């Protein structure tokens, strides 16, 4: 059959077939449920870029410009108020006719080019679809590419959801392996390895006395509330934040203020310069490096000028700590060196930073010196002292910073 005799395609039939195919794919789940809304919003954004200018005044101005862009020597005025001036102008024009004709030719050439450019600009404004916005084309292409990706995808919607569910379950399983959820209580662990409540109250009594006149105090990681109890005895307003709900319940039964939550989040929630004190006893070694620096900086913002922050933690300069206490707690992340911690506090802007060395090892564990008078005995004792400083330095330190 001659190609010229081919009938034109039935456009309406093609559109109906296309709509039917789209509807079938929609019912099968090939398209995401929000695809139409997203496309509609996208093309609405595109339409907002389009402007329909009023070109009547511009067309009139173009016509007037065309009338005026006719340059000729005959149109040069020769009128003059000076007697004989008109004749003089004509005579000068004849003398300069070659130069004037040349100048007029250049001006006419420029006017023609200018009119052509302006005509193209007007035509483009009349029909904005005749030129291209590269940024809009890029956005449209990305939408079409996304639709094409859905059409090319080998998985059905149900299979895609199942695959995503499997990936999420794998991530959750990995997170569970990293998370420590012991079946024993934190209270029993503290009783076994940190000492009795009476011992802890005696241990922190001097530190709590520092906060007199520095309320309100936020005790981050308040545990069973020993430090909160000491602050209450000193008449200092305070509240605690603790992750363990059972410990919080014990603290509340004592009539002390405590809540379940993340300490850094609780600190961020209070207004700036609203706290008189912040306490972290045996907490900072449980934090990541980023959490440490974030907490110190946030604490500086939340403390009022003159406010106090006390941070007690294990002393990594004592090797005795690694053998006896640090690795006993499976939730410890890493020890924090006192020199580094003091640096972080100073960089955050705290006015003064001091270190209070605490909890020396038992005397029976420390190496004894000979105490002789001879040179060899003195050298021996000096070496023993150096070993003691390395092995049996204080087990903990408290950094005390003033805002």
C-alpha positions as CSV (number, residue, x, y, z in Angstrom):
1,X,0.0,0.0,0.0
2,X,1.2,3.5,-0.8
3,X,2.4,5.3,2.3
4,X,0.5,8.4,1.2
5,X,-2.7,6.4,1.4
6,X,-2.1,5.4,5.0
7,X,-4.9,6.7,7.3
8,X,-4.0,9.1,10.0
9,X,-3.9,7.5,13.5
10,X,-7.0,7.7,15.7
11,X,-5.7,10.1,18.4
12,X,-8.7,9.6,20.6
13,X,-8.3,5.8,20.5
14,X,-4.6,6.2,21.4
15,X,-5.4,8.5,24.3
16,X,-8.1,6.0,25.6
17,X,-5.6,3.1,25.3
18,X,-3.0,5.1,27.2
19,X,-5.4,6.0,30.0
20,X,-6.5,2.4,30.3
21,X,-2.8,1.3,30.5
22,X,-2.1,3.9,33.2
23,X,-5.2,2.8,35.2
24,X,-4.1,-0.8,35.0
25,X,-0.6,0.0,36.2
26,X,-2.1,2.2,39.0
27,X,-4.3,-0.7,40.3
28,X,-1.3,-3.1,40.1
29,X,0.7,-0.7,42.4
30,X,3.3,0.2,39.8
31,X,2.9,3.9,40.6
32,X,3.4,5.3,44.1
33,X,0.1,6.6,45.6
34,X,1.3,10.3,45.7
35,X,2.7,10.4,42.2
36,X,-0.1,12.5,40.6
37,X,-0.1,15.0,43.5
38,X,3.6,15.4,43.2
39,X,3.5,15.9,39.4
40,X,0.6,18.4,39.8
41,X,2.5,20.4,42.4
42,X,5.6,20.3,40.2
43,X,3.8,21.7,37.1
44,X,2.1,24.2,39.3
45,X,5.5,25.5,40.3
46,X,6.5,25.6,36.7
47,X,3.4,27.6,35.8
48,X,4.2,30.2,38.4
49,X,7.4,31.0,36.4
50,X,5.3,31.9,33.4
51,X,4.2,35.5,32.9
52,X,1.7,36.9,30.4
53,X,3.0,40.5,29.7
54,X,0.9,43.3,28.3
55,X,2.6,43.9,24.9
56,X,0.3,46.6,23.5
57,X,2.4,49.5,24.6
58,X,5.6,47.7,23.5
59,X,4.2,47.2,20.0
60,X,3.2,50.8,19.8
61,X,6.7,51.8,20.9
62,X,8.3,49.5,18.3
63,X,6.2,51.1,15.5
64,X,7.2,54.6,16.6
65,X,10.8,53.6,16.7
66,X,10.5,52.2,13.2
67,X,9.1,55.5,11.9
68,X,11.9,57.5,13.6
69,X,14.7,55.2,12.4
70,X,14.7,56.8,8.9
71,X,17.8,58.9,8.6
72,X,18.5,61.2,5.5
73,X,20.2,64.4,4.6
74,X,17.0,65.9,3.4
75,X,15.5,65.6,6.9
76,X,18.4,67.7,8.4
77,X,16.9,71.1,9.5
78,X,18.6,74.2,8.1
79,X,16.4,76.8,9.8
80,X,18.4,79.7,11.5
81,X,17.5,82.9,13.2
82,X,20.8,84.4,12.0
83,X,20.5,86.6,8.8
84,X,21.8,84.5,5.9
85,X,22.2,81.5,8.2
86,X,20.0,79.2,6.1
87,X,22.1,79.8,3.1
88,X,25.2,79.2,5.2
89,X,23.9,75.8,6.4
90,X,23.1,74.6,2.9
91,X,26.6,75.6,1.7
92,X,28.3,73.8,4.7
93,X,26.1,70.7,4.1
94,X,27.3,70.6,0.4
95,X,30.9,70.8,1.5
96,X,30.5,68.0,4.1
97,X,28.0,65.9,2.1
98,X,30.4,62.9,1.6
99,X,31.1,62.7,5.4
100,X,27.5,63.1,6.3
101,X,26.3,60.4,3.9
102,X,28.9,58.0,5.4
103,X,27.7,58.7,8.9
104,X,24.1,58.3,7.9
105,X,24.8,55.0,6.3
106,X,26.4,53.7,9.5
107,X,23.5,55.0,11.6
108,X,20.9,53.4,9.3
109,X,22.8,50.1,9.4
110,X,22.8,50.2,13.2
111,X,19.1,51.1,13.4
112,X,18.2,48.2,11.1
113,X,20.1,45.8,13.3
114,X,18.6,47.3,16.5
115,X,15.0,46.9,15.1
116,X,15.7,43.3,14.1
117,X,16.9,42.5,17.7
118,X,14.0,44.3,19.3
119,X,11.6,42.5,16.9
120,X,12.9,39.1,18.0
121,X,12.6,40.1,21.7
122,X,8.9,41.1,21.2
123,X,8.2,37.9,19.3
124,X,9.7,35.9,22.2
125,X,7.6,37.7,24.8
126,X,4.5,37.1,22.7
127,X,5.2,33.4,22.6
128,X,7.1,32.3,25.7
129,X,7.0,28.6,24.6
130,X,9.3,29.4,21.7
131,X,12.3,29.7,24.0
132,X,13.7,27.4,26.7
133,X,14.3,27.8,30.4
134,X,17.1,25.3,31.1
135,X,16.3,25.1,34.8
136,X,12.7,24.2,34.1
137,X,13.7,21.7,31.5
138,X,16.0,20.0,34.1
139,X,13.2,19.8,36.6
140,X,10.8,18.3,34.0
141,X,13.5,15.8,32.9
142,X,14.0,14.6,36.5
143,X,10.3,14.0,36.9
144,X,10.1,12.0,33.6
145,X,13.2,10.0,34.7
146,X,11.5,9.1,38.0
147,X,8.4,8.0,36.2
148,X,10.5,6.0,33.7
149,X,12.3,4.4,36.7
150,X,9.0,3.2,38.1
151,X,8.0,1.7,34.8
152,X,11.4,0.0,34.4
153,X,11.4,-1.4,37.9
154,X,11.3,-5.2,37.9
155,X,9.8,-5.4,41.3
156,X,6.1,-5.0,42.0
157,X,5.0,-2.6,44.7
158,X,4.4,-5.5,47.1
159,X,7.9,-6.9,46.4
160,X,9.5,-3.5,46.8
161,X,7.8,-3.0,50.2
162,X,8.9,-6.5,51.3
163,X,12.5,-5.7,50.3
164,X,12.4,-2.5,52.3
165,X,10.9,-4.3,55.3
166,X,13.7,-6.9,55.1
167,X,16.4,-4.2,55.0
168,X,14.8,-2.4,58.0
169,X,14.7,-5.7,60.0
170,X,18.4,-6.2,59.3
171,X,19.3,-2.7,60.5
172,X,17.2,-3.3,63.6
173,X,18.9,-6.6,64.3
174,X,22.3,-4.9,64.0
175,X,21.2,-2.2,66.4
176,X,20.0,-4.8,68.9
177,X,23.4,-6.5,68.8
178,X,25.1,-3.2,69.7
179,X,22.6,-2.3,72.4
180,X,23.2,-3.6,76.0
181,X,20.0,-4.6,77.8
182,X,21.0,-6.7,80.8
183,X,18.5,-8.7,82.7
184,X,20.0,-7.6,86.0
185,X,19.1,-4.2,87.5
186,X,21.4,-1.1,87.5
187,X,20.6,-0.8,91.2
188,X,22.1,-4.3,91.9
189,X,25.1,-3.4,89.8
190,X,25.7,-0.2,91.8
191,X,25.4,-2.0,95.1
192,X,27.9,-4.6,94.0
193,X,30.6,-2.3,92.5
194,X,30.0,1.3,93.5
195,X,29.4,0.8,97.2
196,X,26.5,1.2,99.6
197,X,24.3,4.3,99.6
198,X,25.9,5.4,102.9
199,X,29.3,5.1,101.4
200,X,28.3,7.2,98.3
201,X,26.7,9.9,100.4
202,X,29.9,10.2,102.4
203,X,32.0,10.2,99.2
204,X,30.0,13.1,97.5
205,X,29.3,15.2,100.6
206,X,32.2,17.7,99.9
207,X,31.3,18.0,96.2
208,X,27.6,18.7,97.0
209,X,28.7,21.5,99.4
210,X,30.2,23.4,96.5
211,X,26.7,24.0,95.1
212,X,25.4,26.0,98.0
213,X,24.1,29.2,96.4
214,X,24.2,27.7,92.9
215,X,20.7,26.5,92.5
216,X,18.9,25.3,90.5
217,X,21.1,22.3,89.7
218,X,20.6,19.7,87.0
219,X,22.0,16.3,87.9
220,X,22.6,14.4,84.6
221,X,22.7,10.6,85.1
222,X,21.5,11.0,88.7
223,X,21.3,7.2,89.3
224,X,19.7,6.4,92.7
225,X,19.7,10.0,93.7
226,X,22.6,10.2,96.2
227,X,23.8,13.5,95.0
228,X,20.3,14.9,94.8
229,X,19.8,13.9,98.5
230,X,22.9,15.7,99.5
231,X,21.8,18.8,97.6
232,X,18.4,18.7,99.3
233,X,20.1,18.5,102.7
234,X,22.1,21.6,101.8
235,X,18.9,23.4,100.8
236,X,19.9,23.6,97.1
237,X,17.1,23.3,94.5
238,X,17.8,20.4,92.1
239,X,16.4,17.8,89.8
240,X,17.8,14.7,88.1
241,X,17.6,13.1,84.7
242,X,18.2,9.4,84.4
243,X,17.7,6.8,81.6
244,X,16.8,4.0,84.0
245,X,13.1,4.2,84.8
246,X,13.4,2.0,87.9
247,X,16.1,4.2,89.4
248,X,13.9,7.3,88.7
249,X,11.0,5.6,90.5
250,X,13.3,5.0,93.5
251,X,14.5,8.6,93.5
252,X,10.9,9.9,93.3
253,X,9.9,7.7,96.3
254,X,12.5,9.6,98.3
255,X,10.6,12.8,97.6
256,X,13.3,14.1,95.2
257,X,12.7,15.5,91.7
258,X,13.8,13.2,88.9
259,X,12.6,12.3,85.4
260,X,13.3,9.6,82.8
261,X,15.2,11.0,79.8
262,X,18.4,11.8,78.0
263,X,20.6,14.2,79.9
264,X,21.8,16.2,76.9
265,X,18.3,16.6,75.6
266,X,17.1,17.7,79.0
267,X,20.0,20.2,79.2
268,X,19.1,21.6,75.8
269,X,15.5,22.1,76.8
270,X,16.1,24.5,79.6
271,X,16.4,28.3,78.9
272,X,19.8,29.8,78.4
273,X,21.5,31.1,81.7
274,X,18.7,29.5,83.8
275,X,20.9,27.0,85.8
276,X,23.2,27.6,88.7
277,X,24.8,24.2,88.5
278,X,25.3,21.1,86.4
279,X,26.5,17.7,87.8
280,X,27.8,14.7,85.9
281,X,29.0,12.0,88.3
282,X,30.5,8.9,86.5
283,X,28.6,9.8,83.3
284,X,31.0,11.3,80.8
285,X,32.9,8.0,80.2
286,X,29.6,6.6,78.9
287,X,29.3,9.2,76.1
288,X,30.7,9.4,72.6
289,X,33.4,11.9,71.7
290,X,30.8,14.2,70.0
291,X,28.4,14.0,72.9
292,X,31.2,15.1,75.3
293,X,32.0,18.3,73.3
294,X,28.3,19.0,72.6
295,X,27.4,18.6,76.3
296,X,30.1,21.0,77.5
297,X,29.2,23.7,75.1
298,X,25.4,23.4,75.8
299,X,26.1,23.5,79.6
300,X,28.0,26.8,79.1
301,X,25.0,28.3,77.4
302,X,22.6,27.1,80.1
303,X,24.6,28.1,83.1
304,X,24.3,31.7,84.3
305,X,27.5,33.7,84.9
306,X,29.2,32.4,88.0
307,X,27.4,29.0,87.6
308,X,29.2,25.8,88.5
309,X,29.7,22.5,86.7
310,X,31.2,19.4,88.3
311,X,32.2,16.4,86.2
312,X,33.6,13.4,88.0
313,X,35.0,10.4,86.0
314,X,37.6,7.7,86.1
315,X,41.3,8.8,85.8
316,X,42.9,7.2,82.8
317,X,46.4,8.2,84.2
318,X,46.0,5.5,86.8
319,X,46.7,2.0,85.4
320,X,45.1,0.6,88.6
321,X,41.8,1.8,87.2
322,X,42.0,-0.5,84.2
323,X,42.7,-3.5,86.3
324,X,40.1,-2.8,89.0
325,X,37.2,-0.7,87.9
326,X,36.9,0.7,84.4
327,X,36.2,-2.5,82.5
328,X,33.9,-3.8,85.3
329,X,31.1,-1.6,83.8
330,X,30.3,-2.9,80.3
331,X,28.6,0.3,79.4
332,X,31.8,2.4,79.6
333,X,32.7,3.7,76.1
334,X,36.2,5.3,76.8
335,X,38.0,7.2,79.6
336,X,38.4,10.9,79.1
337,X,41.8,12.3,79.9
338,X,41.7,15.2,82.4
339,X,44.0,17.4,80.3
340,X,41.7,17.0,77.3
341,X,38.6,17.6,79.3
342,X,40.0,20.7,80.9
343,X,41.0,22.0,77.4
344,X,37.4,21.4,76.1
345,X,35.9,23.4,79.1
346,X,38.3,26.3,78.6
347,X,37.6,26.4,74.8
348,X,33.9,26.4,75.6
349,X,34.4,29.7,77.5
350,X,34.4,28.6,81.2
351,X,36.3,31.3,83.3
352,X,38.1,28.8,85.6
353,X,38.8,25.1,85.4
354,X,40.4,23.0,88.2
355,X,41.0,19.3,88.8
356,X,40.3,17.6,92.1
357,X,41.9,14.2,92.4
358,X,39.7,11.7,94.2
359,X,39.6,8.1,95.4
360,X,43.2,7.0,95.9
361,X,43.8,3.3,95.7
362,X,43.9,1.4,99.1
363,X,47.2,1.9,100.9
364,X,47.8,-1.9,101.0
365,X,47.8,-2.0,97.2
366,X,50.5,0.8,96.8
367,X,54.2,-0.2,96.7
368,X,56.0,0.6,99.9
369,X,59.3,2.5,99.9
370,X,62.3,1.3,101.8
371,X,63.0,4.5,103.6
372,X,66.8,4.0,103.8
373,X,69.4,6.7,104.0
374,X,72.0,5.5,101.5
375,X,72.2,6.6,97.9
376,X,71.0,3.2,96.6
377,X,68.0,3.3,99.0
378,X,67.1,6.9,97.8
379,X,67.3,5.8,94.2
380,X,65.1,2.8,95.0
381,X,62.5,4.9,96.8
382,X,62.5,7.4,93.9
383,X,61.8,4.6,91.4
384,X,59.1,3.2,93.6
385,X,57.4,6.6,93.8
386,X,57.5,6.9,90.0
387,X,56.0,3.4,89.6
388,X,53.3,4.3,92.2
389,X,52.4,7.5,90.3
390,X,51.9,5.4,87.1
391,X,50.2,2.4,88.6
392,X,48.4,3.8,91.7
393,X,47.4,7.4,90.8
394,X,44.0,8.5,92.1
395,X,41.3,6.4,90.6
396,X,39.0,9.4,89.7
397,X,39.1,13.1,89.2
398,X,36.5,15.8,89.4
399,X,36.7,18.7,87.0
400,X,35.2,21.8,88.5
401,X,34.4,24.6,86.1
402,X,33.0,28.1,86.8
403,X,31.0,29.9,84.1
